[in-house]
Amino acid sequence: MPRLLLAVLLLAATPAAQAQTSPRAQDSAFVRANYTKLDRQITMRDGVKLYTTIYVPKDASPASPYPFLMTRTPYSAGPYGESKYRLRGPGPSRELSQEKYIFVYQDVRGRYMSEGQFEEMTPALGAQAKGNKSVAHDESTDTYDTIEWLLKNVPGNNGRVGMMGISYPGFYASAALPNAHPALKAVSPQAPVTDEFIGDDARHKGAFFLLDNFEFTNYFDVPRPKPVATYEPLFKFETKDAYKFFLDLGPIKNANGPQYFNNRARIWNEYQQHETYDAYWQSRNIRTALTGVKPAVLVVGGWFDAEDLYGALNTYKAIEKQNPGATNRLVMGPWTHGAWARPEWSKFGPLSFGSNTAQTYRETLETPFFNFYLKDKGTFNPAEATVFNTGTNEWKTYPAWPPKAEARTLFFQQANSLAFSAPTAGQKPNEYLSDPANPVPYTDGTHGERNNEYMIEDQRFAAKRADVLTFHTEALPDDLTLAGPLTADLWVSTSGTDADFIVKVIDEQPDGTQRLVRAEVMRGRFRNSFSKPEAFKPNQPTELKYELPDVLHTFRKGHRLMVQVQSTWFPLVDRNPQTFVPIATADAKDFQKATIRLYHDAGHPSAMLVPVLP
C-alpha cells in the first residue's frame, strides 16, 4: 500500500500542482492529440460492473493494431468522463506513452466508481477460478473477464495484453498471473504487496507498522456504500511530531476512540483482530498462488523501499521456485517506493548515484520488456537479475538471485566487537533496559510523517542511547560485499514475557557516519511460529533467529561493518507491552520495563549469517 505514492498522486491531482508543472501541459496536449478516451463499465462473471478508462491511439486500426497495457488499481482510474483526460501519459511513463499502447485503467471491486465489495488483498481462489464460467471470483478472474471484454470490444488491438502496477496495483499485477488469460503476455509487478504479516505494509515478522497504517487507513479505509469519485478522510489528522503524538495516544486500542477511527475502519479492525498469522493473513499471501505462470514477468523493487521491499524480492523468489522454466527477471535499484517511475532519480538524501537511474531503467528494461513481448519490437534478453550495489553505486548483473555466495558467520563478541571467529567461553552478556514509555525513535529529529530517508540514515543518534547495543568489526582490510538475505541468530533473554528485537546492519565510514544498510524487526513471541505465539520465560536464554531482507552492498576497505540491536523502533513500529498479552486490547498497565540481555559466549553464540561474494 503506497502511503507516500498515494500522497504524491493526490498532490499531482490538485489544480495548483498541475499549473506549476509545465511538462504536464505538454503531456496533456500529447494525450489529446494522439489518444481517444473511452469510459466503460465492464461486467464481470457475477454481474458486478468495474469502471474502466481506456486510451486508444487515434491511428489504431486493423492495419496498425496496438497491444493493451493495463493497470488495475484501488487508487482511482480517473479522471472520470470521456472529455477528461489524464494530464500525464496516458501511459505509466512518458517512454511508454510515446511508444503507443491501448492504455487501460480499472477501479478494482469496491473502490471508487466500480461496483462490488472491496476486500483487502483479495484471497486467490486458485484452481477454483480456472476457466470463465463460474460465478466465483478473485482478482485473477476479474482480470480475465476484463481482458476478454477488451479483446472483443476495443477495435484496433493486436490480441496481446500487458499488465503493470506499483505497490497495491503491483499486487493486482501479481494476482493476474494464476490462471492467466491466454492473451496476457507480459506482467510487471513493481513493489508488489505480497505478504502483509511477514514483511509488507501491515506487519513485519508480526510487529505492526503503526505510523504508516494509521495515516494511510484514515484515507483508504473509508466506508463506501456506493460508487464514488472521491473519498474524504475519516478524521482530520495533522501533527508535527509523530513520536509525541503516538506516545500520547497510548495503547493501540485508543486509535478506535471517537476522535479517530471510532470503529468505522473495517480493515484497521481486521488488522487488530488478527494478531497471529492465521487464515486471514495466510489466505492473503499471494505467493502460494503464483504457480503455472505463463506470461513473461519483470519484478521491480527498490533497496530503499520502506513499504514493499519484501514484496518485490519474495514475489520474484516465489515465481522462480514454483515455476521452473518461467521467464522471470528481477530488477532492484537504489529507489524508494516507486521512485523508478519518477522523471528523475539520481540522488537520495546524501547519496548520489551519478546518473538518472529511473530513466535508465525505463529506457533499457521496462519499455523494451513490453515492446518485445507485446509488439515483437526489438530484443529483450537482460540478465536474470539486474541489481544496484548500494555500496559502490554501480549496476551489477547476475545469472541468479541471490547470486552464489559464501555463507559466513559474523559473531558478536565481548568489548562490543564483531568477528568471523567464534566467541570463547566466559563472555558476559550485554544488557539494556527497554522502557515502552521511552522507546527508541526510528529516526533522528522531529517529523510529522514518516521520514523516508530513515532507511539510509546515520545511526549515531541511536548509538548514543543506553537501550541500543552496538557491535562492530575492525576496519576492513579489503572490500566486503554482501549479496542476498541476512540472518540474525540471537541468544537473548528478557525479565518480561515478550519483547521485540530490531537488528540494524550499518556501514560505519571512516568519518564516523553510521549509514544504515538494512534493518528489520521481529516480534519475539513469534520466534518459533507466526501462528502460535509463545511467552518468554523470564531471564532464560532463548534463541531467536530471523531473516532480514536482501542486500547488495559493498563495505569498502577501511570501513567497519556495524550491527545495532534494540527493542523499540517508534513510532514506525507499535510498542510491545513486554508482557505476553494481546497487544490490540492491551491497557496502559500492561506496558512494563524489561531488562534485555544479548548473550555471546561459546554456549550462546549470537551471530549474523551473511552471504559474502568472492
VEXDREN-2710 file (C-alpha; in Angstrom, 1 decimal):
% VEXDREN-2710
k/r/px/py/pz
1/MET/0.0/0.0/0.0
2/PRO/1.8/3.1/-1.1
3/ARG/1.4/5.7/1.6
4/LEU/4.0/8.1/0.0
5/LEU/3.0/7.2/-3.5
6/LEU/-0.7/7.9/-2.7
7/ALA/0.3/11.3/-1.3
8/VAL/2.2/12.1/-4.5
9/LEU/-0.8/11.1/-6.6
10/LEU/-3.2/13.2/-4.6
11/LEU/-0.9/16.2/-4.8
12/ALA/-0.5/15.8/-8.5
13/ALA/-4.2/15.9/-9.0
14/THR/-4.6/19.4/-7.5
15/PRO/-5.1/22.3/-9.9
16/ALA/-2.2/24.2/-8.3
17/ALA/0.2/21.4/-8.8
18/GLN/-0.9/20.9/-12.4
19/ALA/-0.5/24.6/-13.2
20/GLN/3.0/24.7/-11.8
21/THR/4.4/21.8/-13.9
22/SER/4.8/22.9/-17.5
23/PRO/5.8/19.4/-18.8
24/ARG/2.3/18.2/-17.7
25/ALA/0.7/20.7/-20.0
26/GLN/2.8/19.4/-22.8
27/ASP/1.9/15.8/-21.8
28/SER/-1.8/16.7/-21.8
29/ALA/-1.6/18.2/-25.3
30/PHE/0.2/15.0/-26.4
31/VAL/-2.5/12.8/-24.9
32/ARG/-5.4/14.7/-26.5
33/ALA/-3.7/14.8/-29.9
34/ASN/-2.8/11.2/-30.0
35/TYR/-5.4/9.3/-28.0
36/THR/-9.2/8.9/-27.8
37/LYS/-10.6/8.2/-24.3
38/LEU/-13.3/5.7/-23.6
39/ASP/-15.1/5.3/-20.2
40/ARG/-16.8/1.9/-19.9
41/GLN/-18.3/-0.3/-17.2
42/ILE/-17.2/-3.9/-17.8
43/THR/-19.4/-6.6/-16.4
44/MET/-17.7/-9.5/-14.5
45/ARG/-19.0/-13.1/-14.4
46/ASP/-21.0/-12.4/-11.3
47/GLY/-22.7/-9.3/-12.7
48/VAL/-20.6/-6.7/-10.9
49/LYS/-19.5/-3.8/-13.1
50/LEU/-16.0/-2.4/-12.9
51/TYR/-15.3/1.1/-14.1
52/THR/-12.6/1.2/-16.7
53/THR/-11.0/4.0/-18.6
54/ILE/-9.3/3.3/-22.0
55/TYR/-7.0/5.4/-24.1
56/VAL/-6.9/4.3/-27.7
57/PRO/-4.3/5.6/-30.1
58/LYS/-6.1/7.6/-32.8
59/ASP/-4.2/5.7/-35.5
60/ALA/-5.2/2.3/-34.2
61/SER/-6.7/0.1/-37.0
62/PRO/-6.7/-3.5/-38.2
63/ALA/-3.7/-2.4/-40.3
64/SER/-1.9/-0.8/-37.4
65/PRO/-3.1/-2.6/-34.2
66/TYR/-1.8/-1.9/-30.7
67/PRO/-1.5/-4.1/-27.6
68/PHE/-3.2/-3.3/-24.4
69/LEU/-1.2/-2.2/-21.3
70/MET/-3.4/-2.3/-18.2
71/THR/-3.2/-1.2/-14.6
72/ARG/-5.8/-2.3/-12.1
73/THR/-5.9/0.0/-9.0
74/PRO/-7.7/0.8/-5.8
75/TYR/-6.5/4.4/-6.2
76/SER/-8.8/5.6/-8.9
77/ALA/-8.8/5.1/-12.7
78/GLY/-9.9/8.7/-13.1
79/PRO/-10.4/11.3/-14.2
80/TYR/-14.0/10.2/-14.9
81/GLY/-15.8/11.2/-18.1
82/GLU/-14.7/10.8/-21.7
83/SER/-13.9/14.5/-22.0
84/LYS/-11.5/14.4/-19.1
85/TYR/-8.0/13.1/-19.8
86/ARG/-5.0/12.2/-17.7
87/LEU/-2.6/15.1/-17.6
88/ARG/0.4/12.9/-17.8
89/GLY/0.7/9.9/-20.0
90/PRO/-1.7/8.4/-20.8
91/GLY/0.8/5.6/-20.1
92/PRO/2.5/4.8/-16.8
93/SER/5.6/6.5/-18.2
94/ARG/6.4/9.1/-20.9
95/GLU/8.5/6.5/-22.7
96/LEU/5.6/4.0/-22.9
97/SER/3.2/6.8/-23.9
98/GLN/5.4/7.8/-26.8
99/GLU/5.6/4.1/-27.9
100/LYS/1.8/4.0/-28.0
101/TYR/-0.3/1.2/-26.5
102/ILE/-4.0/1.0/-25.7
103/PHE/-3.7/2.0/-22.1
104/VAL/-6.3/0.7/-19.7
105/TYR/-7.0/1.7/-16.1
106/GLN/-9.6/0.0/-13.9
107/ASP/-11.0/0.6/-10.5
108/VAL/-11.0/-2.7/-8.7
109/ARG/-14.1/-4.1/-6.9
110/GLY/-15.5/-1.8/-4.3
111/ARG/-13.2/1.1/-5.0
112/TYR/-14.1/4.5/-6.5
113/MET/-16.5/4.1/-9.4
114/SER/-16.6/0.3/-9.5
115/GLU/-19.4/-1.8/-8.0
116/GLY/-19.0/-4.6/-5.5
117/GLN/-17.4/-5.1/-2.2
118/PHE/-13.7/-4.3/-1.7
119/GLU/-11.6/-7.0/0.0
120/GLU/-8.1/-6.3/1.5
121/MET/-5.6/-8.3/-0.6
122/THR/-8.4/-10.5/-2.1
123/PRO/-7.6/-14.2/-1.4
124/ALA/-6.9/-16.1/-4.5
125/LEU/-9.2/-19.0/-5.5
126/GLY/-6.5/-21.0/-7.2
127/ALA/-7.8/-23.9/-9.3
128/GLN/-11.4/-22.9/-8.4
129/ALA/-11.0/-19.9/-10.6
130/LYS/-9.8/-21.7/-13.7
131/GLY/-11.9/-21.1/-16.8
132/ASN/-14.5/-18.4/-17.3
133/LYS/-17.8/-20.0/-16.3
134/SER/-18.0/-20.0/-12.5
135/VAL/-19.5/-17.1/-10.6
136/ALA/-16.7/-17.4/-8.0
137/HIS/-14.4/-14.5/-8.5
138/ASP/-11.0/-13.2/-7.4
139/GLU/-8.6/-10.7/-8.9
140/SER/-7.4/-13.3/-11.4
141/THR/-11.0/-13.8/-12.7
142/ASP/-11.7/-10.1/-12.8
143/THR/-8.6/-9.6/-14.8
144/TYR/-9.5/-12.5/-17.1
145/ASP/-13.1/-11.2/-17.7
146/THR/-11.7/-7.7/-18.3
147/ILE/-9.3/-8.9/-20.9
148/GLU/-12.0/-11.0/-22.6
149/TRP/-14.2/-7.9/-22.9
150/LEU/-11.3/-5.7/-24.2
151/LEU/-10.3/-8.1/-26.9
152/LYS/-13.9/-8.2/-28.2
153/ASN/-15.0/-4.6/-27.8
154/VAL/-12.0/-2.4/-28.4
155/PRO/-11.1/-2.3/-32.2
156/GLY/-7.6/-1.9/-33.4
157/ASN/-6.0/-4.3/-30.9
158/ASN/-3.4/-6.9/-31.7
159/GLY/-4.7/-9.5/-29.3
160/ARG/-2.0/-9.1/-26.7
161/VAL/-2.2/-7.7/-23.2
162/GLY/0.4/-6.5/-20.6
163/MET/-0.1/-5.5/-17.0
164/MET/1.9/-3.4/-14.6
165/GLY/1.4/-1.7/-11.3
166/ILE/3.3/-0.3/-8.3
167/SER/2.6/-1.3/-4.7
168/TYR/-1.1/-2.2/-4.3
169/PRO/-1.5/-2.1/-8.1
170/GLY/1.6/-4.3/-8.1
171/PHE/-0.4/-6.9/-6.1
172/TYR/-3.1/-6.8/-8.8
173/ALA/-0.5/-7.4/-11.4
174/SER/0.8/-10.5/-9.4
175/ALA/-2.8/-11.7/-8.9
176/ALA/-3.4/-11.7/-12.6
177/LEU/-0.7/-14.4/-13.1
178/PRO/-2.5/-17.5/-11.7
179/ASN/-4.8/-19.0/-14.4
180/ALA/-4.0/-16.0/-16.7
181/HIS/-5.9/-15.2/-19.8
182/PRO/-4.0/-16.6/-22.9
183/ALA/-3.7/-13.1/-24.2
184/LEU/-1.8/-11.9/-21.2
185/LYS/1.8/-12.0/-22.4
186/ALA/3.8/-9.7/-20.1
187/VAL/3.3/-8.7/-16.5
188/SER/5.4/-6.4/-14.3
189/PRO/4.6/-6.5/-10.5
190/GLN/6.5/-3.5/-9.1
191/ALA/7.0/-3.2/-5.3
192/PRO/4.0/-5.6/-5.1
193/VAL/2.3/-6.0/-1.8
194/THR/2.8/-9.7/-1.2
195/ASP/2.6/-11.0/2.5
196/GLU/1.3/-8.3/4.9
197/PHE/2.0/-10.2/8.1
198/ILE/5.6/-11.3/7.4
199/GLY/7.2/-8.4/5.6
200/ASP/4.9/-5.9/3.8
201/ASP/2.9/-2.9/4.8
202/ALA/0.8/-4.1/7.7
203/ARG/3.3/-6.1/9.8
204/HIS/6.9/-7.2/9.7
205/LYS/7.5/-10.5/11.4
206/GLY/4.3/-9.9/13.3
207/ALA/5.1/-6.4/14.5
208/PHE/2.5/-3.8/13.5
209/PHE/3.8/-0.8/11.4
210/LEU/1.8/1.8/13.3
211/LEU/3.0/5.1/11.7
212/ASP/2.2/4.1/8.1
213/ASN/-1.0/2.3/8.7
214/PHE/-2.6/4.9/11.0
215/GLU/-2.3/7.7/8.4
216/PHE/-2.9/5.5/5.4
217/THR/-6.0/3.9/6.8
218/ASN/-7.5/7.3/7.6
219/TYR/-7.7/8.0/3.8
220/PHE/-8.1/4.5/2.4
221/ASP/-10.4/2.6/4.8
222/VAL/-13.4/4.8/4.4
223/PRO/-16.9/3.2/4.3
224/ARG/-18.3/3.4/0.8
225/PRO/-22.0/2.4/0.4
226/LYS/-22.0/3.2/-3.3
227/PRO/-19.5/4.1/-6.1
228/VAL/-17.8/7.5/-5.5
229/ALA/-15.4/9.6/-7.5
230/THR/-13.6/10.9/-4.4
231/TYR/-13.0/10.0/-0.8
232/GLU/-12.8/12.1/2.4
233/PRO/-10.6/11.0/5.3
234/LEU/-12.3/9.6/8.4
235/PHE/-10.9/12.4/10.6
236/LYS/-8.5/15.3/10.4
237/PHE/-5.0/14.3/11.2
238/GLU/-2.1/16.7/11.4
239/THR/0.9/16.5/13.6
240/LYS/4.4/18.0/13.5
241/ASP/5.7/15.4/16.0
242/ALA/4.6/11.9/15.2
243/TYR/6.7/10.4/18.1
244/LYS/5.0/12.5/20.7
245/PHE/1.5/12.0/19.1
246/PHE/1.7/8.2/19.1
247/LEU/3.2/8.1/22.6
248/ASP/0.4/10.3/23.9
249/LEU/-2.1/8.1/22.1
250/GLY/-1.2/5.3/24.4
251/PRO/-2.2/1.7/23.8
252/ILE/-3.1/1.0/20.2
253/LYS/-6.8/0.3/21.1
254/ASN/-7.1/4.1/21.7
255/ALA/-6.9/4.5/17.9
256/ASN/-10.6/3.5/17.9
257/GLY/-11.5/6.4/20.1
258/PRO/-14.3/8.7/19.0
259/GLN/-11.9/11.3/17.6
260/TYR/-10.1/8.8/15.4
261/PHE/-11.3/5.6/13.7
262/ASN/-14.3/5.1/16.0
263/ASN/-14.8/1.5/14.7
264/ARG/-15.5/2.9/11.2
265/ALA/-12.4/1.4/9.6
266/ARG/-13.1/-2.2/8.6
267/ILE/-9.6/-3.1/7.5
268/TRP/-8.0/-1.4/10.6
269/ASN/-10.2/-3.6/12.7
270/GLU/-9.3/-6.7/10.8
271/TYR/-5.6/-5.9/11.3
272/GLN/-6.1/-5.7/15.0
273/GLN/-8.4/-8.7/15.3
274/HIS/-5.8/-10.9/13.6
275/GLU/-2.7/-10.7/15.7
276/THR/-1.2/-14.0/14.6
277/TYR/-0.5/-15.5/11.2
278/ASP/-3.9/-17.1/10.9
279/ALA/-6.2/-18.0/8.0
280/TYR/-6.9/-14.3/7.4
281/TRP/-3.3/-13.5/6.6
282/GLN/-2.4/-16.8/5.1
283/SER/-5.2/-16.6/2.5
284/ARG/-3.9/-13.1/1.6
285/ASN/-0.4/-14.3/0.8
286/ILE/-0.4/-14.2/-3.0
287/ARG/2.9/-16.1/-3.2
288/THR/1.3/-19.5/-2.7
289/ALA/-0.9/-18.9/-5.8
290/LEU/1.9/-18.0/-8.1
291/THR/2.1/-21.3/-9.9
292/GLY/1.6/-22.2/-13.6
293/VAL/2.9/-18.8/-14.6
294/LYS/2.9/-18.4/-18.3
295/PRO/3.3/-14.7/-19.1
296/ALA/6.8/-13.2/-19.1
297/VAL/7.4/-11.4/-15.7
298/LEU/9.6/-8.5/-14.8
299/VAL/9.6/-7.9/-11.0
300/VAL/10.9/-4.5/-9.9
301/GLY/11.8/-3.1/-6.5
302/GLY/13.9/-0.6/-4.6
303/TRP/16.6/-1.1/-2.0
304/PHE/15.3/1.9/-0.1
305/ASP/11.6/1.0/-0.3
306/ALA/10.2/1.4/3.2
307/GLU/6.9/-0.3/2.2
308/ASP/7.3/-3.3/-0.1
309/LEU/11.0/-4.3/-0.3
310/TYR/9.9/-7.7/1.0
311/GLY/7.2/-8.0/-1.7
312/ALA/9.5/-7.4/-4.7
313/LEU/12.2/-9.8/-3.5
314/ASN/9.8/-12.6/-2.4
315/THR/7.4/-12.3/-5.4
316/TYR/10.4/-12.9/-7.6
317/LYS/11.7/-15.8/-5.5
318/ALA/8.2/-17.5/-5.3
319/ILE/7.8/-17.4/-9.1
320/GLU/11.3/-18.7/-9.6
321/LYS/10.9/-21.6/-7.1
322/GLN/7.4/-22.6/-8.1
323/ASN/7.7/-22.2/-11.9
324/PRO/10.8/-23.9/-13.3
325/GLY/11.5/-22.5/-16.8
326/ALA/9.3/-19.4/-16.4
327/THR/10.5/-16.2/-17.9
328/ASN/11.0/-14.3/-14.7
329/ARG/13.5/-11.4/-14.2
330/LEU/14.4/-9.2/-11.2
331/VAL/15.4/-5.5/-11.1
332/MET/16.4/-3.9/-7.8
333/GLY/17.6/-0.3/-7.9
334/PRO/18.6/2.5/-5.5
335/TRP/15.0/3.6/-5.1
336/THR/12.4/4.4/-2.6
337/HIS/8.8/3.2/-3.1
338/GLY/8.0/3.7/-6.8
339/ALA/11.0/6.1/-7.4
340/TRP/11.8/4.3/-10.7
341/ALA/8.6/5.9/-12.1
342/ARG/9.8/9.4/-11.3
343/PRO/11.2/11.6/-14.1
344/GLU/14.5/11.9/-12.3
345/TRP/16.3/9.9/-9.6
346/SER/20.0/10.5/-9.5
347/LYS/20.3/11.1/-5.7
348/PHE/18.5/10.3/-2.5
349/GLY/19.3/12.2/0.7
350/PRO/23.1/12.4/1.0
351/LEU/23.6/9.7/-1.6
352/SER/24.4/10.5/-5.3
353/PHE/24.2/7.8/-7.9
354/GLY/25.9/9.5/-10.8
355/SER/23.1/9.2/-13.3
356/ASN/19.4/9.2/-13.6
357/THR/18.8/5.6/-12.5
358/ALA/15.0/5.8/-13.1
359/GLN/15.3/6.9/-16.7
360/THR/18.0/4.3/-17.3
361/TYR/15.7/1.6/-16.0
362/ARG/12.7/2.7/-18.1
363/GLU/14.7/3.1/-21.3
364/THR/16.8/-0.1/-21.0
365/LEU/14.4/-2.5/-19.2
366/GLU/10.8/-1.6/-18.7
367/THR/10.0/-0.2/-22.2
368/PRO/12.0/-2.9/-24.1
369/PHE/10.2/-5.6/-22.0
370/PHE/6.7/-4.6/-23.0
371/ASN/7.8/-3.7/-26.6
372/PHE/9.3/-7.1/-27.1
373/TYR/6.5/-9.3/-25.6
374/LEU/3.6/-7.2/-26.8
375/LYS/4.8/-5.7/-30.1
376/ASP/7.6/-8.1/-31.3
377/LYS/9.7/-4.9/-31.3
378/GLY/13.4/-5.0/-30.6
379/THR/15.1/-7.5/-28.3
380/PHE/14.9/-8.3/-24.6
381/ASN/17.5/-10.5/-23.1
382/PRO/18.8/-8.9/-19.9
383/ALA/20.5/-10.9/-17.1
384/GLU/18.3/-12.8/-14.7
385/ALA/18.9/-10.1/-12.1
386/THR/19.9/-6.5/-12.7
387/VAL/20.8/-5.1/-9.3
388/PHE/22.3/-1.9/-7.9
389/ASN/25.2/-2.2/-5.5
390/THR/24.4/0.4/-2.8
391/GLY/28.0/0.5/-1.5
392/THR/29.8/1.1/-4.9
393/ASN/27.0/3.0/-6.7
394/GLU/27.0/0.7/-9.8
395/TRP/24.7/-1.7/-11.5
396/LYS/25.6/-5.4/-11.4
397/THR/24.1/-8.3/-13.3
398/TYR/23.8/-11.9/-12.1
399/PRO/22.6/-15.2/-13.6
400/ALA/20.5/-15.8/-10.5
401/TRP/19.3/-14.0/-7.4
402/PRO/20.6/-14.4/-4.8
403/PRO/23.9/-15.0/-6.6
404/LYS/26.3/-17.7/-5.4
405/ALA/28.0/-16.5/-2.2
406/GLU/29.9/-17.9/0.7
407/ALA/27.8/-18.3/3.8
408/ARG/29.8/-16.8/6.7
409/THR/29.1/-16.3/10.3
410/LEU/29.9/-13.0/12.0
411/PHE/29.8/-13.5/15.7
412/PHE/29.0/-11.0/18.4
413/GLN/32.0/-10.7/20.9
414/GLN/33.0/-9.0/24.1
415/ALA/34.0/-5.4/24.0
416/ASN/31.2/-4.7/21.5
417/SER/33.1/-6.3/18.6
418/LEU/32.1/-8.5/15.7
419/ALA/34.4/-11.1/14.2
420/PHE/34.3/-14.2/11.9
421/SER/35.8/-16.3/14.8
422/ALA/33.5/-18.0/17.3
423/PRO/33.3/-16.5/20.8
424/THR/35.1/-18.0/23.7
425/ALA/33.6/-19.3/27.0
426/GLY/33.0/-16.9/29.9
427/GLN/31.9/-13.8/27.9
428/LYS/29.3/-11.9/29.8
429/PRO/26.1/-10.8/28.1
430/ASN/25.4/-7.2/27.2
431/GLU/22.1/-5.8/28.6
432/TYR/19.9/-2.8/28.4
433/LEU/16.6/-1.6/30.0
434/SER/13.8/-1.4/27.4
435/ASP/11.2/1.1/28.5
436/PRO/7.9/1.4/26.4
437/ALA/7.4/4.8/27.9
438/ASN/10.7/5.9/26.3
439/PRO/11.1/4.0/23.1
440/VAL/14.0/4.3/20.7
441/PRO/12.9/6.6/17.8
442/TYR/13.2/5.1/14.3
443/THR/14.7/8.4/13.0
444/ASP/16.6/11.4/14.3
445/GLY/14.8/14.8/14.7
446/THR/11.1/15.7/14.8
447/HIS/8.9/14.6/11.9
448/GLY/5.2/14.7/11.4
449/GLU/5.1/12.0/8.8
450/ARG/7.5/9.1/8.1
451/ASN/11.0/10.3/7.3
452/ASN/11.5/8.4/4.1
453/GLU/15.3/8.6/4.5
454/TYR/15.4/6.5/7.6
455/MET/16.5/3.5/5.6
456/ILE/19.9/5.2/4.9
457/GLU/20.1/7.4/7.9
458/ASP/23.1/8.0/10.1
459/GLN/22.5/5.9/13.2
460/ARG/24.8/7.8/15.6
461/PHE/21.6/9.3/17.2
462/ALA/20.6/5.7/18.2
463/ALA/24.1/4.6/19.2
464/LYS/24.2/7.2/21.9
465/ARG/21.3/5.6/23.8
466/ALA/21.7/3.2/26.6
467/ASP/19.0/0.9/25.3
468/VAL/20.8/0.3/21.9
469/LEU/23.6/-2.2/21.7
470/THR/26.3/-1.5/19.2
471/PHE/28.9/-4.0/17.8
472/HIS/31.4/-3.5/15.0
473/THR/34.3/-5.2/13.2
474/GLU/37.7/-3.8/13.0
475/ALA/38.4/-1.6/10.0
476/LEU/38.1/-3.9/7.0
477/PRO/41.4/-4.7/5.3
478/ASP/39.6/-5.3/1.9
479/ASP/36.2/-4.6/0.4
480/LEU/33.5/-6.9/1.7
481/THR/30.4/-7.4/-0.5
482/LEU/27.2/-9.0/0.9
483/ALA/24.7/-10.2/-1.6
484/GLY/21.4/-11.8/-0.5
485/PRO/19.4/-12.1/2.7
486/LEU/20.9/-11.5/6.1
487/THR/20.0/-13.6/9.1
488/ALA/20.1/-12.6/12.7
489/ASP/20.7/-15.5/15.1
490/LEU/20.4/-14.1/18.6
491/TRP/20.6/-15.6/22.0
492/VAL/18.5/-13.3/24.3
493/SER/16.6/-13.1/27.5
494/THR/14.1/-10.7/29.0
495/SER/12.9/-10.1/32.5
496/GLY/9.4/-9.8/31.0
497/THR/7.4/-12.3/29.0
498/ASP/7.6/-10.7/25.5
499/ALA/9.9/-8.4/23.6
500/ASP/10.7/-7.0/20.1
501/PHE/14.1/-7.2/18.6
502/ILE/15.3/-4.8/15.9
503/VAL/18.6/-5.7/14.2
504/LYS/20.3/-3.0/12.1
505/VAL/23.2/-3.7/9.7
506/ILE/25.3/-0.5/9.3
507/ASP/28.2/0.7/7.2
508/GLU/30.4/2.7/9.5
509/GLN/32.5/5.0/7.5
510/PRO/36.0/6.4/8.3
511/ASP/34.5/9.8/9.2
512/GLY/32.2/8.2/11.8
513/THR/29.0/8.2/9.8
514/GLN/26.9/5.1/10.6
515/ARG/24.9/4.6/7.4
516/LEU/22.0/2.2/7.8
517/VAL/22.1/-0.6/5.2
518/ARG/19.3/-2.9/6.3
519/ALA/17.1/-3.3/9.4
520/GLU/14.2/-5.5/10.4
521/VAL/12.1/-6.1/13.5
522/MET/11.0/-9.5/15.0
523/ARG/8.2/-9.7/17.5
524/GLY/9.7/-12.1/20.0
525/ARG/6.5/-14.1/20.7
526/PHE/6.7/-15.4/17.1
527/ARG/10.2/-16.7/17.4
528/ASN/9.1/-20.3/16.9
529/SER/5.9/-19.9/15.0
530/PHE/4.0/-16.9/13.5
531/SER/0.7/-18.8/14.1
532/LYS/1.3/-19.9/17.6
533/PRO/2.9/-17.2/19.8
534/GLU/4.9/-18.2/22.9
535/ALA/5.8/-16.2/26.0
536/PHE/9.4/-15.9/27.1
537/LYS/10.4/-17.5/30.4
538/PRO/11.8/-14.6/32.3
539/ASN/15.6/-14.3/32.3
540/GLN/16.1/-17.6/30.5
541/PRO/18.4/-17.5/27.4
542/THR/16.4/-18.2/24.3
543/GLU/17.4/-18.4/20.6
544/LEU/15.7/-16.0/18.3
545/LYS/16.5/-16.4/14.6
546/TYR/15.0/-14.4/11.7
547/GLU/15.8/-13.2/8.2
548/LEU/16.4/-9.6/7.2
549/PRO/15.6/-8.5/3.6
550/ASP/18.3/-9.0/0.9
551/VAL/21.1/-6.5/0.3
552/LEU/23.7/-5.9/-2.4
553/HIS/26.2/-3.7/-0.6
554/THR/30.0/-3.4/-0.6
555/PHE/31.6/-2.3/2.7
556/ARG/34.6/-0.6/1.4
557/LYS/38.2/-1.1/2.6
558/GLY/38.7/0.9/5.8
559/HIS/35.0/0.9/6.7
560/ARG/33.6/-1.1/9.6
561/LEU/30.5/-3.4/9.5
562/MET/28.4/-2.4/12.5
563/VAL/25.3/-4.1/14.0
564/GLN/22.9/-2.5/16.4
565/VAL/20.3/-4.3/18.5
566/GLN/17.4/-2.7/20.2
567/SER/13.8/-3.5/21.3
568/THR/11.8/-0.5/20.2
569/TRP/11.6/1.4/16.8
570/PHE/9.0/4.0/17.4
571/PRO/6.5/5.1/16.1
572/LEU/7.4/3.2/12.9
573/VAL/6.5/0.0/14.8
574/ASP/3.9/-0.1/17.6
575/ARG/5.2/-0.7/21.2
576/ASN/5.4/-4.2/22.6
577/PRO/4.0/-4.1/26.1
578/GLN/6.8/-6.6/27.0
579/THR/4.2/-8.7/28.7
580/PHE/2.5/-11.6/27.0
581/VAL/-0.9/-10.1/26.4
582/PRO/-3.0/-9.4/23.2
583/ILE/-1.5/-6.1/22.1
584/ALA/-4.6/-4.9/20.3
585/THR/-6.5/-4.8/23.5
586/ALA/-3.7/-4.1/26.0
587/ASP/-4.1/-1.5/28.7
588/ALA/-1.6/1.1/29.8
589/LYS/-0.8/-1.0/32.9
590/ASP/0.3/-3.9/30.6
591/PHE/3.3/-1.9/29.3
592/GLN/6.3/-2.7/31.5
593/LYS/10.0/-2.0/31.6
594/ALA/12.2/-5.1/30.9
595/THR/15.9/-5.9/31.2
596/ILE/17.0/-7.4/27.9
597/ARG/20.2/-9.4/27.6
598/LEU/22.1/-10.4/24.5
599/TYR/24.4/-13.4/25.0
600/HIS/27.6/-14.1/23.1
601/ASP/29.5/-16.9/24.7
602/ALA/30.5/-20.4/23.5
603/GLY/27.2/-21.8/24.6
604/HIS/25.1/-19.0/23.2
605/PRO/26.9/-17.7/20.1
606/SER/24.8/-14.8/18.9
607/ALA/25.7/-14.0/15.3
608/MET/24.8/-12.5/11.9
609/LEU/24.8/-15.0/9.0
610/VAL/26.0/-13.1/5.9
611/PRO/26.4/-14.1/2.2
612/VAL/29.8/-12.9/1.1
613/LEU/30.7/-12.6/-2.6
614/PRO/34.2/-13.7/-3.6
END
